[in-house]
Amino acid sequence: MAYGSWASRVTTQSIVGETIRLGQLAITPSAIYWIEGRPQEQGRHVLVRRGADGSTADLTPAPFNVRTLAHEYGGGAYVVGSSDVFFSNAADQQIHTLGAAGASRMLTMTEGLRYADATEDARHRRLIAVCEDHRAPHHAPLNFLAAIDLDTGALTRIADGNDFFSSPCLSPDGSRLAWLTWDHPDMPWDATQLWRADIADDGAFGTPHRVAVTDVAESLFQPAWSPSGTLHVVSDRSGWWNLYRIDGDEAVPLHPMTAEFGTPQWLFGMTTYGFDSRGRILCIYEQDSDSHLALLDPAAGTFEEIETPFCTMRDLRVSGDTAVFVGATPTDSEAVIEFDLITRTHRALRSSSRIEAEPAFTSIAQGIDYPSKDGRTSHALYYPPSNANYVGPADTRPPLLVMAHGGPTSSTNRSFKWAIQFWTSRGFAVVDVNYSGSSGYGRAYRLQLNGHWGVDDVDDAVAAARHLIARGLADEARLAVRGASAGGYLTLSALTFRKFFQAGASHYGIGDLEALIRETHKFESRYLDRLIGEYPAQKALYYERSPINFTDRLSCAMILFQGAEDKVVPPDQAEVMYAAVRAKGLPVAYMLFPGEQHGFRVATNISRCFEAELYFYGKIFGFEPAGDIEPVKIDNL
């Protein structure tokens, strides 16, 4: 049967109806906590608690939505205190408390403030949190560290003067605070600063003091105190994010490796290591697209890798001899995993999917390193078509879907993803590209895209497709590229500036770089200084790299998906691109989703996107998708 038309058991219900998003874990001696993003509840984020007796319950009933909009991307939306749980509620962006009996109250009440990355200072009955102040109209928000009184909600500014703050953490005795800052035009994966301040018995903060200073730019990640009160941090000063101990003001490497113990701070609250009951460091590191779990004993000078079935692990938290993280394998969806450091055993507490993958219908990722332009070596994951009920026609090759992750400082991995199996089980080959600029391959590869965004990443995507075509694994006449956000920019750039693909799908992608500079939020407002060049000095380059300015070069079909409330990439970019492509007479479709922001969260909308994209490819590539799919209005077809 023709590739693309295979009937599949992987439906959009597999992706959204039976799937949740898991993140931001916390662990105490008596309970484990996590956030569930539920597309079935209009994308609501729910705080869940699992007690020592194994009982699991939602802590935040509707309409509470545990999500902060700090930096727009959020993260670090709750903290478990000594007696209460504190969380940011999406609708009002205020901090609310949950008592032991489940009763809630609003702690803060100042409109225009957003909070994230809070930690409890129990000794002085306050929270210490990152605060983002949006009260001044027509001005970029201010960021600072704030102390929030747990009785009155009163706010005191304790550190400011930098563009961004993150990761405040208290020493075990509460006498010292450490945190990170960075300033424009740097992003946190470019250069950050580590600060420390003493806290007096009366709660007063001493003068902040910068530590771990170097002569070169370095990205610092996740400061944390050991049980004995020694400050640790992850730094990429060696070219790789490795673990360091802070001795006085100096950073001492603990176990140098060509591996990544850190990750780009797109969200607040990201963690890759923690301390066990003996002061050893349980850590996650990434190497060759896979995550590994290891135990580092600084006192003994040993480093032991722990065997697990997981190819992806994140959000690690440790308490005593128990750890918890989100883990996935190539055949199993992400799950909240509890890990026993004594027995070295684990168990899944909550899976992100209510259904299990069937091996006969599952495509397993194959890592590939391939040559790209100018002698570069790039990286990708290849997924062959896989469906036990079908084979493609003899002497034909499957259509290839080139996927581009967002960021662009992000990455993809080998973990099982229903969103990929949706395509492979219908007869598509998929290549998920870790193009230049992706994380997980060291600082040099991550910064390789600087000045070349919209060029090298596009070349890497094209080269991945050429590599598979040369191996006889893809049909060169049926090539599509798809991506979201920065991946959408890659998609639009590939369709505009390369005559290679026959179709593409942009999910809230960037079409106009100058518009992005003018309209995007503070966190990313100077991101393009590194990726493109300083604006307006490099205004001509922004024009040359913007697909919207060169629609005359387009020669293939396109479908665009956009959230109406997207503050990162506003809808007008997609609308201008749609109008230009339609006027050129090329097949084009545009779908706008009310209520959606940057990254769709509502189940019906996510489902509609997948089916609409499949329908679109069917019309362009000449196959009839299986199942009853609602038609999409395609202009010029």
N, C-alpha and C positions, 0 to 999 in steps of 0.2 A: 504494500500500500504506500502511496505517496508520502514522503516525509512531510511533516506538518499537519497531516490529517489523521494521525493515529488517535484513537479514543484512549483517554487516560483516566486512571483512577485518582490522579492528582488534580483535584478541582480547585477552584478558587476558595471553596469552603475549607480545603486543606490548609490554605494559606492564611485565611482570616477567620473563618467560622470556627475552626478548631484550634486556633493558634493565638497565643498571647506573647507579649514581650516581657522579658525578665531583666531586672537590673537593680542597681544600688542596694547591695546586701549589707546587713549589719548582724553582728553576733554578740551576745552577752552570755554569761554563765548559765542563764536560765531560758534563753530563747534565741531564735533566728528570725530575721526580718528581711523582707524584700519588697520591691515594687513590681506590680503586674500592670502592664499597659494592655488594655482590653479593647480591641477594635469592635467587639460585639456590644460594648457599652459606649459607643461614640468616641472611642479612644481614651476613656477615663483611666487615670493612673491610680491604682489602689494599693494601699500599704497592707501587707499581709504579715501575720505573726505565726510562727510555729513554736509551740511550747515544748518543754522538756518531756512532757507526756505524749508527744506526737500529735497533739491536736493542732489543727490549722484553722485560722479564722481571719476574715477581713477586719481590719481595725478602722477603716475609713469608709463609712457608708455613703451612698450617693446623697447629695450631689458633690461631696468632697472629691477633689481631683488633685492628687499629690504631685504638683509640678510647679517649679519655679521658671520664670521667663528671664532670669538673669542671663546675660549674654545671648538671649533668645533661645539658645540650645538647652539651657538649664542644667540639670544634674545637681546632686547634693541637696535634694529637696526635703530631707528629713534627718533628724538625729535622735537617737535613743538616749535619753538622759537617765539620771539615777532613779527618778520616780515617775517622770512623764516622758512622753514622746512628743517631739515638736516637728511640725511640718508646714511647708508652704502650700497654700491652696491656690489652684490656678485661677479661679474666678476673681479673687480680690488681691492675690499676691501677698497676703498677710500671713504671719506665722500664727498657727493655731496649736493648741496643746491637747493631748489626750492623756487623761489621768488613768490610774490603775483600774478604775471602775468603768472606763470607756467614755466618760463624759468629756465633752470638748468645750473649749472656750477660745476666743480670739485673743492672742497675746498682744500683737501690734495692731495699730489702727491708723497709721499714716498713709494716706493714698499717695501713689507715685513712687514708693520704695519697693524694691525687690530684694529678697534675701536668698543666700545659698551657702553651702559648705559650713553649716553651723557646727560648733562644738560646745559642750556644756562645761562651764566653769562652776562646778557645784559648790566649791568653797566660798564663792562670792555670789551665789544665786543669780547667775546670769548666763546668757548665751554669748558666744563670740562668733560673729558671722561676717561674711562678705555682704556688703550692702551696695545696691545700685540705685542711684537717685535720679529719677526721671521727672522731677517736679519743675525743672526750668524748661519752659517751652522753647522750641527752636534751638536748643543747645544739646550737645552730646551729654549723655548721663554721666554723673560723677560716680566713681567707685572708691570705696574705702572699707576699712574694717570697723565694725561697730560692736559695742557691748550692749546687750539688751537685758534689762532688768526682768527677772522672772515673775516678780510680783506686780509691777506696774506697766511693763512693756516699754518703759522709757529707754531711749536710745542715746548712747554716748559714743562719739567718734573717737577711736583709739589709734588709728593709723591712716594717713592719707598721703597725698603728694605723688602718687603713681597712677598711671592710667588704669591698671588692673591689679586685682588682688585675688589670691586663692589659697586654699589648703591651710587655714589656721589650725594649729595643733598645740595642745598643752602638754607640758612634761607631766610625768606621773604624779608628782607632788604639787602640781599646779603653780609652781613658782616661775615658770618660763613659758613664753609663747613663741612659736616659730611660724613663719608664713612665707609665701612666695609673692613676688610682684613682677610685672613687666610693663614696658612702655612702648607706645607707637614709635616706629612702624613695626616693631617686633610682634610676632605671634608667640605663644608660649613654647612652641617647639623650635623657635629661633634662639631666643635668649630670655632668661628669667633671672631673678635675684632672690637669694635666700636671706631672710631677716630673722633676728631674734631679739626679744626684749624680756627683761626681768619684770616680775609682778610682785609688788610689795604685799605685806600681810593685810593691809587695808584695801587691796585691790587696785592700787594705783600702778600704772604702767611706766616702766623706765624708758629711757631714750632708746629707740630702735637701733640695732647695730647689725650691719651687713656682714655675713660670714661666707666662707668658701669663695672668695673673690679670685678671679683669674684675669689674665691679660687678653684672653680670647673669649668670644661669645660662646656661651654654653646654655643648654636647656636643662633646667633642674626640674625634677618631678617628685611629688609625694614626699615631703618632709615628714618624718615620724620619729617618735622617741621610743627607745628600748625600755624595757621594764626597769632598768637601772638608771634611766635618765640620760642616756647618750643619744644625741640627735643624729639621725641618718637621713640620706637623701639619694635620689638617683640623678646622675649627671651624665651628659654625653660629651664631656670634655676630651675623652679619648677617641671620639668618633662613633662610639656606641653608648647607649644608655646603660650604665652599669651602677652598681650599688657602692655607696661611699659612707664612711663614718666621719662625723665632724669632731675633730680634736682641736679644742680651742677655736680658732678661726679657720683651720685648714681642713680640707677634704682628703681623707685617706681611702684609697681604693680597697675594697674587700675581696673581690674575686674578678679580676679583669677577664673579659670574654668578648669575642666578636659576636655578641648577641644583644638583644634589646630587653632590658628589664623595665623600661618605661614605655609610654605610649603618648601620642599627641593629646593634649588636654582640650579636646573639643567640649567636654562636659566637666562640670565640677564633680568632685568626689570619686575620681577614678583611682583605683588602687591595684598594685601588683605585688605587694609584699606585706608581711606582718610578723609579729614576734610570738613565739610559743612560750610555754611556762618556764622553759630553761633559758630564755633569751636568745634562742636560735631564730634565724630568719627563714621563714617559709616564703618562697618567692616563685613568681611566674616569669619566664623569659621566653622570647620569641626568636626563632632561628629558622630560616628557610620556610617561611609561611606557617610554621607550626608552633604551638605553645608547648612549653615544658614546665614541669613542676620540680622544684629542687629545694633542698634544705641546706642552708649555709650556716655553719657554726663558727662565728668570728673568733671565739676563745680557742677552739681546737684547730682552727685553720683548715677546716674540711668543707667540701662542697659535694653533696650527694644528690644525683638526679633520682627522682622517684618515678617509677614506672606507673603510667596511667593509660587508659584507652583514649584519652581526650586529645584531640588535635587543636582545640581552641579552649582557652581558659581566660577568664577576666573577673574583675570585681572581687578579688580575694580579700577575705577577712579572717582573722585568727583570734581565738580566745582560748587560753590554756593549751590543751592538747587537741583542740578541735578547730578545723578550718571549714570555711564555706566559700564557694565560688560558683560562677556560671560556667558550665562546661558543655562541650559538644564533641561528637565524633563524626567521621565522614558518613555514617549511616544513622545517627541519632541526633534529633534536634537538641537545641540548647536546653539545659535543665539546671535548677539549683542543686548543687552537689554538696553534701556534707562529707568531710574527709577526717578520718581518725588518724592522728599522727602516731599513736602508739601501735595500733594494729595494721596501719597502712591500708585500711579498707575504706570504701566509700559507698554512699547510697544516694540515689536521686530523691530529693524531697518534692520537687515540682517540675514537671516538664513543660516546655513552652508549647507543646503540641499534645492534643488528646488522642491522636492516632499515631501508630507506628509505621515507619516506612517498610515497604515490602522489597526485599533484596532483588527480586526478579524485575522490578520496575524502577530501580534506583541506579543513578549514574554516579560513579565515584570519581572525585576530582583527581586529576593527574597533573602534578607540577611540571611546568616546562620553563626552561631558560632558553631564550632565543635571541638571535642577532637583530638589532634595530639599526637605525640610521646613525651615521658617523661613528661606527664601531662600538656603539653601546650594547650592553647585554641587558635585556629586560626580562621580566618575570610574569608568569600568568598561570592560571589553573584551567585545564581543558577538561570538559565534560562531554563524552560521546553520547549520542542518542541511546536511550535504554528503555525498552518496553518488551516484555516477554511475549506479547501477543502479536508483534509485528516485526517485519524487516523491511527495509527500503527496497525499492525496485532495483534489479540488477543493473550494473553499469551506471548508477547514479550516485551522487553524493548529497549529504544532507545540507539544508540551509544552515548558515552559521550566524549565531547571534553573539556579537562582541559586546561584552558588558564592561562599563567603566564606572568604578566606584566614585563616591563623592569626595569632598575634601577641598582640593585634591590631596591634601596631606592626610590620607587615610590608607586603608588597605583592605584586601579581601583575604579569605582564608579557606581552608578545606572543610570547614564544618558543614554539616548537612543543612541545606536550605530548601524548603518547599518551593520558594520562588524560582529556584533554578530547575528543580525537578518538574515543575509545571511545563517548562519548555522541552527538556530532554525527553520526557515521557511522551511527548507529542511528535518527536522525530527531529527536533532541532539539535544541532551541535552547539555548544556554548563555550566560549573562552572568556574567563573573568580575569581582567588584566590588572596587574600591579605595575602600572606604568611609572616612568621617571617621576620622582616626587613622592612616591608612596612610602609609608613608614614600614618598619620591620626589617630594613636592609642597611641600617646605619645612617649616620648623619649625612654623609656625602651623597648617598642616593636620594635621601629625603630632600636635600637642598639642590639637587641636580636640576630641578625644574625651574629654579629661580631665574627670571629673565626669559624663560622659554615656554611659559604656559600658553597653551593653544598651539604649540608647535611640536615639542618633543613628545608630549603625552599623546598627541594625535598620531605622530609617526609610530609610536610604540603600539598603538591599537591597530594600525594598518599592518605593521610588521607581524603582529601576532596572527592576524588573518592570513597573511601571505605564507607564514610558516606552516599553518595547518593545511592550506591549499596545496603547498608543495609536497606535503606528506599524504595527499589524497584523502584528507579527512573532512573537506568542506567543498561546497559547490561555489565556485568563484562568481557565478551568475546570480546567486541568491545570498547576498551578504547584507546584514543589518547591524547597526550599532545602536546601543541604548544606554542611557545613564540618567542619573538624577543630580540636580544641583550642579556641582563642578563636573560630574559625569555627564550631565546634560549639556554643559558648555563644550566638553570634548565631542559629544555627539553632533551638536550644531556646527562646530568647527570642522569636523571631519566631513560632514555633508556639504559644507560650503567651500572649503579650501582643498579638498582632495576629491578627485573624480574616481572613487573606488567602490563605495558602498552603493547599494541600490535602494536602501530604505533606512530610516532611523526613527527612534522614539526618544523625545526629550521630556523628562519629568522635571518640571520646574527648573529648567536649565537656563543658563545665562547666555543671552544673545547680544547684549550691549554692555561692554565693560565700563564705559563712561557713565551710563545710567546706574550701574551697580555701585560705582564710587559715590555718586551723588545721593543714592537712595538707601543703601544698605545700613545696617546698624553699626554701633560703635565697635563691637568686638572685631568685625572684619573690615572696618572702614579703611584700614591702611594695609590690609593683607596683600593687595596688589602692588604695593611699593616693591615688594620682593619678587612676586611672580611675574610682573610685567615691567614696572619701572615707576619712578616717582611721577605723580600727577600734580600739576599740569605740564611739568617739564617734558614728559614723554607722551603728551597728548596724541601725537601722530601715531605712536605705536599702539595706543589704546584703540584708535580708530582702525588701524590695520588688522588688529586681532579680534575685532568684533564682527561676528557673522552677519549681524543685522545690516551692516554697511555694504555687504557684497552678495546680496541675494541674487544678483545677475549671474553668479557663478554656480548657483544651485542647478542640479540636473536630475534630482531623484525625489522620491516620496518622503513625506514627513508627517508624524503625528505628535501633537504637543499636549501635555497634561499639566494643569496648573491649579494651585490653591488660591482661592479668592482673597484670603487674609495673609498671604505670604509676605513677611516683612524683610526676609533675606533677599529673595528675588521677586520683586513685585510683579503682579499679573501683566502690567503693560508691556513688559519685555516679550512675553509669549504672544501677546495680542499683535504687537507690531510685526513680529516674525511671521505669524500666521497670515496677516494681511498681505505681506510682501510675497510670500510663497504662493498664496492664492492668486494674486495679481499676475504672477509669472506663468500661471497655467499648469503648475505641477500638482499632483495629488497631495492633498493636505487635509488634516483633521485637527480640530482644536476642542479640548474638553476642559471646561472650567468648573471647579467644585467649590460651591459656597461653604464657608466655615472651615475649610482646610487651610493649614499653614504650610511651613516649609518641612515637608515630610508628612504624608497622609496618615491619618490615624483612625478614620471611620471605616468599618468593615465593608459596608456597601460600596463605598468609593474605591477602596483598594481592589475589591473584586471586579468592579466595573473597569478599572484600568487594565487589569490583566486580560480580561476577555476582549476589550476593545482593541488592545494592541495585537492580540492573536488574530482577531477579525481583520485588522488592517493589513497584517503581513499576508494573510490568506488572499486578500484581493490583489496585493502587489506581486506576490510570488506565484499566484495561480494555483492555489490549493484550497480545498474546502475543509475548514476546521470541523472536527467532530463536535456533536452536541448542539444544543439550542442556545445560540449566542445572539444577544440583541444587536442589531446592525448599528454601525457607526456612520454618521454623515461624513462622507469624504468628498471634498470639493475637487472638481476637475478630473473626475474618474468616470 
